[in-house]
Amino acid sequence: MTTSKSMRDYTKEFGRAALRKRTTQTIDMGDAGFISVFYHPLDCDFIWRGQVSHRGRIYSSDCMCRRQAETWVENKYEYLTNTITLGIWLEAMMDKHNIKSSALASSINISRMTLHQWCKDARQPTVENWIALAKYWATHEDCATESMMGMMSNLQK
């Protein structure tokens, strides 16, 4: 394996054991996620990777320094936890009205798998399904369909 100048310099200064430890270092950032540093053979340098796990999905970004990776993890976690998406809203509404996903899916004529993908924000409903959702929830919230669509339009896509 060929080593880059930065790896050789680091080995000279700190030794091989320190280099091995540095190439596999992982820093836990609590609920937000973690960052790790590793040697990237294509770049011939060390890369910091920030990772955030939220609602079953893993988001990651490669950065050039530790501070950049920490900032990315903090910002991504903040965005994911403070953004209300259609999936989060649907799950909250089903919990609020004690409605099972199979009942909601059958009442708006979609499959449970499609509803599950909406709840996980893997897919977005078509315009017709969006209107059907608005009508369905408008009856449960005792409001007009148009006002429900207005509330739903504020959700992040």
MORA-V57890 format. One record per backbone hydrogen bond with DSSP energy under -0.5 kcal/mol. NH is the residue of the N-H (numbers start at 1). CO is the residue of the C=O. If there is no record, write none. Layout:
nh->[NH/NH]
co->[CO/CO]
//
This chain:
nh->[8/9/10/11/12/13/14/15/15/19/20/21/22/23/24/24/25/27/28/29/32/33/34/35/36/37/38/40/40/41/44/45/47/48/49/50/51/52/54/57/59/59/61/63/69/70/71/72/73/74/75/76/77/78/79/80/81/82/83/84/85/86/89/90/91/92/93/94/95/96/97/98/99/104/105/106/107/108/109/110/115/116/117/118/119/120/121/122/123/130/131/132/133/134/135/136/137/138/139/140/141/142/143/148/149/150/151/152/153/154/154/155/156]
co->[4/5/6/7/8/9/10/10/11/15/16/17/18/19/20/21/22/35/26/33/29/30/51/27/49/25/47/38/45/39/40/40/38/63/36/61/34/59/57/54/52/57/50/48/65/66/67/68/69/70/71/72/73/74/75/76/77/78/79/82/83/156/85/86/87/88/89/90/91/92/93/95/94/100/101/102/103/104/106/105/111/112/113/114/115/116/118/117/117/126/127/128/129/130/131/132/133/134/135/136/137/138/138/144/145/146/147/148/149/150/151/152/84]
//
